[in-house]
């Protein structure tokens, strides 16, 4: 594609005088612009679907989902990855995020780090990235050197590469799948933490969450592999068991204790009876899908 100035860096004709608007007018201006995000994402739903299918294939082969980005894009990757272990009960390495400048860049700006193309490759080497992994490069402009270097290296290993950007055209790195929701000029020119950031977070939510659903981490719409590591999550686990197993609170507490907090096993016993060992065997033979273990359709 031809080189051009990213759309996110152009001025939005609808907000040229936003500094002179009332607070209400400013809120309405932001809301009007944000309302365009859903349509932009819907237009690239097929690309999101393809990316999810590749991530699921990778998971089944023992691969990982790796996000890589700089600045806001990198932080959004870190946010999504860090939520997967408590939500879906997976190892923290299964969904990993790399950000230009390292962990310090999560809370402090290290914007110059994004210009180091070699660092993208180096960071992938550091985590032993291989062909079973799926790389999702995140860059609002589509041209960040740090992400470009990572994508180039991943392709030398024949790994699946995905580019998530919000720019209609640009000198993008070569990748297998392009996810490009075009959200248009930002309310504040160049501030990609706004519409582009929101669209990016929504797409990452879909990629990780649907991939987890596709490997059996959800029963109905219940997060049945949640790690109950604090009071709030223990309460959530109990409610999930009550809803999923159709039992009262006392029975839920009893089953959670009996199963050591294993929600899937507890729900299976609540609905079908039997021992903990039998329930776990059935779930294992159903590849982790609880509805299959329960012979539900």
Phi, psi and omega in degrees: 000154181284153178285142176202165177289129180306140179304326181293346180262358179268161184277141180272118184295340182277348185233024183299331182243033183296335179290347180252002180280162170286166179301318179299316179296324179293317177299317179294323179295315177299316183296319178299317181292318180295332181293344180279348187292316184301314180299320180298321180288319180301327181292341181245022184299326180295320178293321177297318178301314180298319180296317180298317179301320180290323178297316180297317176302318179296315179303317183293340178263006181088013180276177182238161170260119183243121173264144175215134181191179180232153177058225180304317181300316179295320181294325177294324175296316178299317180300311183294316181296320184291340180275344185291317181300311180290328183284318188244002177068028181260161175295146184297340180279345185293324173235112187238143178238136176244138180231138179302128182096356177077190187300330179299331182287350179292322183248345179232136182300133175223053191299330180293339182296337184290343183277355183268098183294323181295330182297328178298314177296316182299319181293325176292320178298322183298327180263013179057045177301135177221183190292344177281340182280156174246126181260128173247106176276128185245118180202117184302321181278336183084002188235006184303122183304320180302316179289321179302315180296321179294316180297319180297316180294317181301323181289333176292340179265001184064028174277155176287132179238140180232136174247123176252113182221173179227039183235125186299331178203152180178178179274070186285151172292153180288126180220167180284323184226131176250121174250112191225075174286114184273103184268353175082181181301143180284159176302315174252117190309123176085355182274085186284002171286353183268250185298315180298320179295318179296315179298319179299313180298320180296318180293317178297320175305314181295313184300308183288315185292313181292324176299320178291321176301319184289348176248017170089019182275000182225140176242116192065240172240029181258135180277086190276002174246018181302140175268112183278081187261359176211177185300316180299315182288330176293322176294320179296317180300318180297317180292322177299317180295319179297317180290311184287327182262355180056051180230167181274175186297317182299316179294323179296315179300317180299314182290324178296322177292318182296324184261004181067030178084008179282101186296316181302312180297318181296318179294318178302313180296319180300324184267333185235350182075194179090186183269164176299317182297317179295319179299315181294325178295316180297317181294318179299316180291343178261018178057031176089353181277111184294322181294328176289318179299328181271003182057041177259150177238000000 
